[in-house]
Each structure stands twice: as C-alpha cells, then as structure tokens.
Amino acid sequence: MSQSKFKPVQMNLFDPIYTLSARKLRLLENGWSGYFNRVILPELVKLEPMFEPLYSSNPNSRPSTPTYLVLAMLILKDLFNLTDQELEKNVTFSIEYQFALGTTSFEHQPVNQRTLNRFRAANTLYTEENGIDLLSEFAEKLAKSLENAYLGTNLKRRMDSVMIDNGCRKLSRLQLAHVVIKNMLLVLDENDVEIPEKLHHYIEDFDENKVTYHSKVPAKDKLETACQDACAVRDLIPAEFKDAEEANQLLRFISEQVITNSDGSFNSVRDGKELTSTVLNNPAEPESTFRKKAGKNHQGYVGNFVETVDLDTNRKIIDSMDFQPNIYSDSQFAKDEIQKMAQAGDTTTLVADGAYISVNTINEAAEHGIKLVGTAMTGKETPDLTADFEIDEEAKTITCPNGKSADRVSCYEKTESWYASFHKETTCKDCPFAAAGQCPLKNHKKVRSGTISHKMIQRANLQRTMKSEEAIVDFRFRNGVEAIPSQLSKESKN
C-alpha cells in the first residue's frame, strides 16, 4: 500500500520520452537508468509499506511524494555520491534520472531538499522512540530481494568488520569532568537556578583551557577538584531537571569516575585502571565505547558487513550490515549473522577471519545447516596431534594417535574435559610420536598426561583444514571483503 496519493507513474501523451529517437531510447533502456527502473524501482514499491509507522493513518495528511520515490532518490544520492542539492538538480533536469524514477511524465519533479530531510528526520525520531532503524532494515531487505535478479545460484558469503571513529574530540578525564559540569551549569543558569560563586568559572569562555593547560596545579589535584565540583553541581539540580540529558551525563560521570560515601558525598577519584571500556568518553557521543585493536586505540563504534558473491559472474551484493559500540566482538557478530541466516532459511557458506571463528560458532552454524569457514583462529594453537585423539564417553576411555588406551581416565563435567594418563615404560613404549617429540601430552617422570576435550580435538582438526588447498582458496576469497571498508572510507571523505 502506497503512503501517498501517487502510484507508480503512468506515461501521458506529452511525455518527453516520445520525442526521443529510437537510438536514444535504446541507450536509456539499456543503461543504468533502465536497469534501475525495471529492477530496483518495483522492489522499492514492494518495500514501501515498511515505512507506514512514520506516517499518519489519515491519507489526506500524508506527503504528496510517494515514499518509494524518496527511497529511490536516496539510493541515487548514495550511488552517485551527490549532495541533496546536486540530487535535486539532476532529478529536475536530467532525463536519465527521471527515466530511472519513472517520473518523465511529471510536470514538476517530486523532489526537494525538505522532502528528503523530513523523511530522514521522521526515521531518526522513530529509531530513537522504538529502537528500530527502518532505513537499515530496508537496505538489508532490498539487497536480499535483488539477489534473485542480480545473482545466480553458485553463491558464497564473506564477512568483515571495521572500526568507525565517532569523530569527537578525545577528552582527558579532566576535560570530560569540565564538559559535563559546564553543560549542567548552563542548563541551571538558563533557568535562573542560583550557582555558587566558586562554580561560576566553569561557564566562562576558555575556562577549560585555563584549567587544563595554564594552571600549574598538579593534574591529579585538578582532577580531584573537578570531581568534587561535579558532586556539588549534582546537589544543585532541582527535581524538574533530574531527567535532563545533561543531568544524566553528570550523574553517569560521577558513578563511573568517583568513589562516593554512603551519603553520596565525594570520597575520592576512582583509579583509572578500574575504568571499563564503556565509560563516558564524550557527551556528544554518550554511547560510543573505547577499544584497543591491532595496537591502536579506537573511540566510537564498529560496523559489520556481509557480502554475497556469485562465484560464476563475480557479481556482489552487500546484503547484511550491523552497527554497534566498538566493544561488540566479532564472534558476537558471527552469532548474530548465523541467527539471521537461520531465520531466512539461508544455508550459503559463510567465510570469515579468525576473530569470528570458534568451535562454538562453527557448531552453532552447523546446527542450522550453515557452513562457517574460518581462514584463521585466534588464541594459542592447539598441538596438531590432538586431532587424532578419540574419546569414548560411554566406555570412559581415551585412545591416543598411536592407538593406545589411557591407563587412567577421569572426567571433569564442569569443563566438559577429560584427564588422561599414559605409562611411559609400558603404554608409551616405542611410540613414534613420543620419540619425535610430537606428543601433545606433558612429559613427567613416569607418565605422559594432560587434558583432552571434544572442543580441543575439533579445534585441532579445524587448524588442519585451514592449511589445505581449499582453505587457501577461501583465504583469498575472504580477502575480497576488505575492500568494502576501504571503499566506504573513501566515499565518506568525498
């Protein structure tokens, strides 16, 4: 059901398309605009009902521009890296854009910057109120719906993530204290709440620089004073402002950075080593987190991308994405994607790097008929011969790669692991693996012993698989997804 009074456009007798020569019309139909009109636009009409929650139930109060055309224009804007002004100009004057949108018969093109801004604002408000990003869900559904038209049947998927800096100034603890105090005091000052004289300097121009850089007081003492002042400002907040964003950020700062007494008064500044990666970094981005990866510090978010590739034609579609605080692990992204695929009944092979891979995620994928392939594994490598141990839980026996049964076996149910011990003089005698120093068990005076589990055996087998020729092909295939973050980074700078 369309959100507006318009339906997909019908051509009229005065449509400028009729004035084109056969050659020009053929160029339009065979070019990008013809493909967009034939393949993508009908899908947008199908997906348009997703945005029903953004509009009034009264049809007469809905916007005159159909939602499917707004979505189409947003896609064209990103496709050609245009500003809103450039998009409006192209749709108004270019027959290619009008042909793509199916609006060549319109006397006035249904586009202006206010239309796009209102749509984006409505979606943002809906996301804040309901926690659902309709545009993000739309992008994934559109990609999935286009796969049948664009891709064949010989498919494989690959996944990668990228750190996204929040773009905010990186604040020290002292600077952060100053900002949250100043923000709250400005609210109080605007509402005529009396502010003690000793706190007035926080709302003066350039006070942060004076305190942070020009004061000769030791940094430790300056931070302690700021934290004491934060507690003092907290006590000034009237009841009607307790729910203000500035108040919540001040209270969050105090709870994370300050140790208080039982009555809430200041006790001491919390040791920086006790702070977690989820502490407030900058009030402008309260949800961003801190993370260290590959030796670099990151403050912000992490994006995850999954690309489906047609192995016969090398056509590709990014059909799944996610955006989380940057402490969200790759292994959790893997679990989330497995659940998405399971719900959609998708059993396409998924290839990812070692950060996504664990025995648990591989087994979880297998439960849904999905083959999760890792090109590496994080953590300490399991000795190769571990793969050749066999555990018989019913008989409570463990057989080593040399075919010998352990002389002593005990089970640790809590960790789902087994302890095995082999006598060196009898059971391990003449063992070629022990002689070659390949046995993964610990060598003691009279026995060789160690812990074995099904997960250890499976991990060792996975390590072997990753050294095969097939794994090398998967490794090269997965590397192709690394171009996505690079391309997105380039486009964001243009």
URKAGI-V308477 format. One record per residue. N is the residue number from 1. RES is the residue in one letter. PHI is phi in whole degrees, 0 to 359 (* if undefined). D_FIRST is the distance of its C-alpha to the first C-alpha in Angstrom with 1 decimal. Layout:
N_RES_PHI_D_FIRST / N_RES_PHI_D_FIRST
This chain:
1_M_*_0.0 / 2_S_287_3.8 / 3_Q_281_6.6 / 4_S_224_8.8 / 5_K_284_10.3 / 6_F_274_10.6 / 7_K_240_9.3 / 8_P_312_11.4 / 9_V_291_14.9 / 10_Q_260_17.2 / 11_M_283_20.9 / 12_N_248_23.3 / 13_L_294_27.1 / 14_F_260_28.1 / 15_D_299_26.1 / 16_P_298_28.7 / 17_I_301_27.9 / 18_Y_291_30.0 / 19_T_270_33.0 / 20_L_280_33.1 / 21_S_288_35.8 / 22_A_300_35.0 / 23_R_293_36.2 / 24_K_295_34.0 / 25_L_295_30.9 / 26_R_295_31.9 / 27_L_296_32.4 / 28_L_296_28.9 / 29_E_293_27.3 / 30_N_269_29.6 / 31_G_271_29.3 / 32_W_297_26.9 / 33_S_293_24.6 / 34_G_294_24.2 / 35_Y_297_23.5 / 36_F_300_21.0 / 37_N_292_19.2 / 38_R_282_19.5 / 39_V_258_19.0 / 40_I_278_17.4 / 41_L_301_14.8 / 42_P_300_12.9 / 43_E_292_13.0 / 44_L_294_11.6 / 45_V_297_8.4 / 46_K_294_8.3 / 47_L_273_9.4 / 48_E_306_7.4 / 49_P_301_5.9 / 50_M_304_9.7 / 51_F_264_10.3 / 52_E_308_8.8 / 53_P_298_12.6 / 54_L_280_13.8 / 55_Y_240_12.5 / 56_S_290_13.7 / 57_S_286_12.2 / 58_N_273_13.5 / 59_P_301_11.2 / 60_N_288_14.6 / 61_S_261_15.6 / 62_R_277_12.9 / 63_P_295_14.2 / 64_S_284_14.5 / 65_T_276_14.0 / 66_P_300_10.6 / 67_T_297_10.5 / 68_Y_296_10.7 / 69_L_286_13.8 / 70_V_298_15.2 / 71_L_298_15.0 / 72_A_299_16.6 / 73_M_292_19.3 / 74_L_295_20.1 / 75_I_294_20.7 / 76_L_297_22.9 / 77_K_301_24.7 / 78_D_287_25.7 / 79_L_298_26.3 / 80_F_253_28.9 / 81_N_55_30.0 / 82_L_255_29.4 / 83_T_279_29.6 / 84_D_301_26.9 / 85_Q_295_29.4 / 86_E_294_30.0 / 87_L_297_26.3 / 88_E_301_25.9 / 89_K_295_29.0 / 90_N_294_28.0 / 91_V_293_24.6 / 92_T_287_26.5 / 93_F_246_29.4 / 94_S_264_28.7 / 95_I_289_27.5 / 96_E_297_26.9 / 97_Y_295_24.3 / 98_Q_294_22.7 / 99_F_295_22.8 / 100_A_298_21.2 / 101_L_275_18.3 / 102_G_72_18.2 / 103_T_243_19.2 / 104_T_296_22.7 / 105_S_274_22.0 / 106_F_285_21.1 / 107_E_291_24.1 / 108_H_235_23.5 / 109_Q_291_21.7 / 110_P_279_19.0 / 111_V_216_20.8 / 112_N_203_23.4 / 113_Q_296_24.7 / 114_R_295_23.6 / 115_T_301_19.9 / 116_L_292_20.4 / 117_N_296_22.7 / 118_R_295_20.5 / 119_F_296_17.6 / 120_R_296_20.4 / 121_A_296_22.0 / 122_A_297_18.9 / 123_N_293_18.5 / 124_T_297_22.3 / 125_L_298_22.4 / 126_Y_296_19.9 / 127_T_296_22.0 / 128_E_295_25.2 / 129_E_278_24.0 / 130_N_241_22.4 / 131_G_71_24.1 / 132_I_237_20.9 / 133_D_267_20.3 / 134_L_295_16.7 / 135_L_294_17.8 / 136_S_294_20.4 / 137_E_297_18.2 / 138_F_299_15.8 / 139_A_300_18.9 / 140_E_292_20.2 / 141_K_293_17.1 / 142_L_296_16.9 / 143_A_299_20.7 / 144_K_296_20.5 / 145_S_290_17.9 / 146_L_277_20.2 / 147_E_300_23.3 / 148_N_297_23.0 / 149_A_278_22.9 / 150_Y_259_25.4 / 151_L_249_27.8 / 152_G_271_30.0 / 153_T_247_31.2 / 154_N_271_34.3 / 155_L_246_32.8 / 156_K_211_34.3 / 157_R_245_33.0 / 158_R_220_34.9 / 159_M_224_34.6 / 160_D_203_36.3 / 161_S_232_36.2 / 162_V_216_37.3 / 163_M_286_38.7 / 164_I_239_37.0 / 165_D_291_39.3 / 166_N_285_37.9 / 167_G_76_39.7 / 168_C_272_41.5 / 169_R_297_45.2 / 170_K_278_47.0 / 171_L_263_48.9 / 172_S_285_52.1 / 173_R_298_52.5 / 174_L_292_54.5 / 175_Q_296_52.0 / 176_L_298_49.2 / 177_A_300_51.3 / 178_H_297_51.9 / 179_V_294_48.3 / 180_V_292_47.0 / 181_I_292_50.0 / 182_K_300_49.6 / 183_N_301_45.8 / 184_M_289_46.7 / 185_L_294_49.7 / 186_L_297_47.8 / 187_V_297_45.4 / 188_L_295_48.6 / 189_D_296_50.3 / 190_E_295_47.5 / 191_N_254_47.5 / 192_D_60_51.4 / 193_V_275_52.1 / 194_E_293_55.7 / 195_I_247_56.2 / 196_P_304_59.6 / 197_E_302_61.6 / 198_K_291_61.7 / 199_L_258_57.9 / 200_H_298_57.6 / 201_H_298_58.1 / 202_Y_296_54.7 / 203_I_261_52.9 / 204_E_276_55.4 / 205_D_297_54.5 / 206_F_65_55.5 / 207_D_295_56.6 / 208_E_300_54.8 / 209_N_295_56.9 / 210_K_299_60.0 / 211_V_288_59.6 / 212_T_285_58.3 / 213_Y_251_60.5 / 214_H_261_63.4 / 215_S_287_64.6 / 216_K_269_67.4 / 217_V_293_66.7 / 218_P_306_66.0 / 219_A_304_62.3 / 220_K_298_62.7 / 221_D_290_64.0 / 222_K_296_61.4 / 223_L_294_58.6 / 224_E_296_60.4 / 225_T_297_60.7 / 226_A_298_57.0 / 227_C_292_56.0 / 228_Q_296_58.5 / 229_D_294_56.9 / 230_A_299_53.4 / 231_C_293_54.6 / 232_A_293_56.2 / 233_V_294_53.0 / 234_R_304_51.1 / 235_D_287_53.6 / 236_L_272_52.9 / 237_I_288_49.2 / 238_P_291_48.7 / 239_A_302_46.6 / 240_E_289_43.8 / 241_F_250_43.3 / 242_K_298_43.4 / 243_D_265_39.6 / 244_A_295_39.6 / 245_E_300_38.5 / 246_E_297_42.0 / 247_A_292_43.7 / 248_N_297_41.7 / 249_Q_290_42.7 / 250_L_296_46.3 / 251_L_296_46.5 / 252_R_295_45.0 / 253_F_302_47.6 / 254_I_297_50.3 / 255_S_295_49.2 / 256_E_270_49.0 / 257_Q_252_52.0 / 258_V_237_54.5 / 259_I_266_56.6 / 260_T_249_57.1 / 261_N_281_59.6 / 262_S_298_58.8 / 263_D_269_58.5 / 264_G_91_56.0 / 265_S_285_58.6 / 266_F_295_59.1 / 267_N_244_61.1 / 268_S_195_60.6 / 269_V_275_58.3 / 270_R_293_56.6 / 271_D_298_57.9 / 272_G_303_55.6 / 273_K_290_55.9 / 274_E_276_54.3 / 275_L_287_51.0 / 276_T_264_48.0 / 277_S_287_45.4 / 278_T_263_42.9 / 279_V_294_44.9 / 280_L_299_43.6 / 281_N_261_44.2 / 282_N_204_42.9 / 283_P_302_41.3 / 284_A_290_38.9 / 285_E_225_37.4 / 286_P_294_38.2 / 287_E_267_36.2 / 288_S_291_37.9 / 289_T_233_40.7 / 290_F_253_43.9 / 291_R_208_44.7 / 292_K_250_47.5 / 293_K_219_46.6 / 294_A_54_48.9 / 295_G_79_51.4 / 296_K_242_49.1 / 297_N_272_47.8 / 298_H_230_44.1 / 299_Q_233_42.5 / 300_G_152_38.7 / 301_Y_224_36.0 / 302_V_225_35.5 / 303_G_252_32.6 / 304_N_240_32.2 / 305_F_232_30.8 / 306_V_235_30.3 / 307_E_242_30.3 / 308_T_261_29.9 / 309_V_240_32.3 / 310_D_276_32.7 / 311_L_293_36.5 / 312_D_278_36.9 / 313_T_250_35.3 / 314_N_64_35.4 / 315_R_283_31.8 / 316_K_223_30.3 / 317_I_219_27.1 / 318_I_281_27.0 / 319_D_246_24.5 / 320_S_205_25.5 / 321_M_207_26.9 / 322_D_209_28.1 / 323_F_217_29.8 / 324_Q_219_32.5 / 325_P_306_35.8 / 326_N_288_38.4 / 327_I_274_40.3 / 328_Y_291_37.5 / 329_S_279_39.3 / 330_D_296_38.4 / 331_S_296_39.2 / 332_Q_288_36.5 / 333_F_301_34.0 / 334_A_298_35.1 / 335_K_297_34.5 / 336_D_297_31.0 / 337_E_292_30.2 / 338_I_300_31.8 / 339_Q_295_29.6 / 340_K_300_26.4 / 341_M_295_27.7 / 342_A_297_28.8 / 343_Q_294_25.4 / 344_A_272_23.9 / 345_G_70_26.8 / 346_D_269_28.0 / 347_T_244_31.7 / 348_T_295_32.3 / 349_T_300_35.6 / 350_L_243_35.3 / 351_V_248_38.2 / 352_A_213_39.2 / 353_D_275_42.3 / 354_G_298_44.8 / 355_A_295_43.2 / 356_Y_273_40.3 / 357_I_262_42.6 / 358_S_208_44.5 / 359_V_301_45.6 / 360_N_296_43.2 / 361_T_293_40.1 / 362_I_295_41.2 / 363_N_292_41.8 / 364_E_296_38.5 / 365_A_296_36.7 / 366_A_297_38.9 / 367_E_300_37.9 / 368_H_257_34.4 / 369_G_76_35.7 / 370_I_257_35.3 / 371_K_266_38.2 / 372_L_264_38.7 / 373_V_251_41.3 / 374_G_254_43.2 / 375_T_268_45.3 / 376_A_191_47.5 / 377_M_223_48.0 / 378_T_278_48.9 / 379_G_89_52.0 / 380_K_292_55.5 / 381_E_291_55.9 / 382_T_280_56.9 / 383_P_308_60.1 / 384_D_301_59.4 / 385_L_293_61.7 / 386_T_302_59.7 / 387_A_298_57.3 / 388_D_263_60.2 / 389_F_283_60.9 / 390_E_233_60.0 / 391_I_245_59.4 / 392_D_250_60.1 / 393_E_291_58.9 / 394_E_292_60.4 / 395_A_278_63.8 / 396_K_55_63.5 / 397_T_232_64.8 / 398_I_232_64.0 / 399_T_250_65.1 / 400_C_275_65.7 / 401_P_301_65.1 / 402_N_273_68.8 / 403_G_84_68.2 / 404_K_262_70.1 / 405_S_273_69.1 / 406_A_295_69.3 / 407_D_280_72.4 / 408_R_218_70.6 / 409_V_223_66.9 / 410_S_218_65.1 / 411_C_253_61.5 / 412_Y_253_59.6 / 413_E_296_56.8 / 414_K_298_55.3 / 415_T_259_54.7 / 416_E_54_54.4 / 417_S_230_57.3 / 418_W_233_60.7 / 419_Y_260_64.1 / 420_A_233_66.4 / 421_S_230_70.0 / 422_F_237_72.2 / 423_H_291_76.0 / 424_K_290_77.1 / 425_E_283_80.5 / 426_T_245_79.3 / 427_T_296_75.6 / 428_C_270_75.0 / 429_K_296_78.3 / 430_D_63_78.0 / 431_C_285_74.2 / 432_P_293_73.3 / 433_F_287_70.3 / 434_A_294_72.4 / 435_A_297_75.1 / 436_A_273_72.7 / 437_G_72_71.3 / 438_Q_261_67.8 / 439_C_296_67.6 / 440_P_283_64.8 / 441_L_281_66.8 / 442_K_284_69.1 / 443_N_265_72.7 / 444_H_251_75.1 / 445_K_297_78.9 / 446_K_245_78.7 / 447_V_224_75.1 / 448_R_247_71.8 / 449_S_214_68.9 / 450_G_172_65.4 / 451_T_260_62.0 / 452_I_232_59.6 / 453_S_216_56.1 / 454_H_299_53.4 / 455_K_294_51.3 / 456_M_295_54.3 / 457_I_295_54.8 / 458_Q_294_51.2 / 459_R_298_51.2 / 460_A_297_54.3 / 461_N_295_52.8 / 462_L_297_49.7 / 463_Q_300_52.2 / 464_R_296_53.8 / 465_T_300_50.6 / 466_M_289_49.8 / 467_K_259_53.0 / 468_S_280_52.3 / 469_E_296_51.5 / 470_E_297_47.9 / 471_A_293_47.5 / 472_I_296_48.7 / 473_V_297_46.0 / 474_D_296_43.4 / 475_F_298_45.0 / 476_R_292_44.6 / 477_F_296_41.0 / 478_R_297_40.1 / 479_N_302_41.8 / 480_G_296_39.2 / 481_V_287_36.6 / 482_E_293_38.9 / 483_A_287_37.9 / 484_I_295_34.5 / 485_P_302_35.8 / 486_S_297_38.3 / 487_Q_294_35.7 / 488_L_297_33.5 / 489_S_295_36.6 / 490_K_296_37.6 / 491_E_293_34.2 / 492_S_291_34.3 / 493_K_272_37.7 / 494_N_284_36.8
